[in-house]
Amino acid sequence: MLTPGQKLARGTCRHLISLGFACVEELLPTSGLRVDIMALGPRGEIWVVECKSSRSDFQTDHKWQGYLAWCDRFFWAVDTAFPTELLPDKTGLILADDYDAHLVRMAPESKLAGARRKSVTQIFARTAAQRLQALRDPGPATVLGRMANQSGLP
């Protein structure tokens, strides 16, 4: 069974896919950070979306500003019952449910530097490829996952 945050992520990813993005959920851009959704757009733009299912979920999240250095645009995905006035004005807003989402407020753009963009894109690609391989053949993917964790790679 999916958690409320996972349901928001599913609906948000469905919407982003309809806009031409590829999405990876629960991606680790660097040690100590885990973004709910990283989306890679058709022109190489990188968006990060944090899914918040409640007021307390938002108020206990003290790491979100660390995600800004890993994307061109940062968004919150919440449901229609969430008190959106809590969310910072200079971030994007997506209203989502289990099945779809609607982009309410576009996030301001803060373009990544070339070296950071290359690094993030490689992390995105490796994570997506490893997860796809794990679906096809969970045995070797499990071994590769352990090796990546031991070497400090995401």
N, C-alpha and C positions, 0 to 999 in steps of 0.2 A: 504494500500500500504506500502511496506517495504522501510525503509530508506536505503541509500547506506551501512551503517555499518551493518544493519540487513541482507542485502543480502550477505555481506562478511561472517558474522557469519553463515548463513545457509550453504553456500558452504563449509566453514571450518568444521562445525559440521558433514556434510555428509562425508567428508574425514576422520575425526577422528573416526567416527563410523566404517568406513571400516577397520580401524586399530585396532578395538576392544575396543575403548574408549566409555564411556557413557558421554554425555555432558549436562550441564545446562548453559543456557544463562542468562546473567544479574544476577549473583549471588553475594550476599553480604557476604564476608567472615568475616567482622567485621564492626562496625559502621564507616561510612564515606568512605568506599571503595566499589565499585561495579565493578566486572570484567565482561568483555563482554562474555567470555566463560571460564568455568572451566570444565576440562575433567579428568575423573577418568579412569585410564588404567587397563588392565587385571591383572597386578601384583600390583595394588594399587598405582601406580605412579600418581601424580597430576600435571597437566599442566594447566597454565593460558595462554589464548590467548586474546590479545587486538586487536580489529579491527579498522584500521584507513583508512578512505575513502579519505583523502586529506592531503596535506602538512599542512594546517592550523589546521586541526583536531589533527595532531600529535604535532605540535608546541605549542598548547594550553593545552596539557595534561601534567600536572605537578605531577600527582599522581602515575604514572605507577611504579616507583621504590618501592612504598609501597606495590605493589602486589608481589614482589619477596619473601617476608617472608611467603607467603601463598601457595607456589608451589615448586615442584621439578625442573620444567623447565618453562621458560617464552618465549612466542612467540609473534610476530607481525603478523597479517594477513592483507595483503594489495592487491590491484589489480595490474595488470601489468603496469598501467600508473603511479603508485606511485613512487616518487623518493627514492628508497631504500637506497641510500647513506646517507640519513638522520638518518636511524635507527642504534642504537648502535650495534657494531660488536659482543659483547658478549651476544647477545640475539638471539632467533630463528627467522626464517623467513618462512612464509607461503604465497604463492601467491594464491589468491582465486578469485572466481567470484560467481554469484548467485547459481551455481549448483554443484561446486566441488572445490577442492584445490590441491595444490602440495607443499609438504614440501621441501623447498629449502635449508635451513640451520638449522641443529639440534641445539637446545639451549643447552648450557652447563648445566650439572646437579649440583644441589645444594640440596641435600637431606634434607627433613624436619625432625626435631626432632620428636621422637615418640609421645609425647604429642600433638604437633601441628598437626601432621598427623591425629591423632584420632579426634581432634577437627574439622579439615577441612572436614574429611570424614563424620562426623556426620552432619555438616552443609549442605554438599552436599546432603546426604541422606534425611534429613528433608525437604530441599527445593524441591527436586525432588518429594518426596511423597506428599507434600502439593499441588504442582502444578498438579500432576496426580489426586488427589482427587478433586481439583477445576474443572477439566475437566469433571469428572463424576458427581459431585453434587455441583454446584456453591454456593448454599445457605449456608450450614455449612462451606464450605471452606472460604467463605467471613468472617464469624464470627470468625473462627479460625485465619485467617490472621490478623484481628483487634486485637485479644487477643495476638498474638505473637508480634505485633508491640508495644502494650502497655507494654509488659513485657521486651522489649529490645531484644527479640530474633529475628534472621533474618527470 
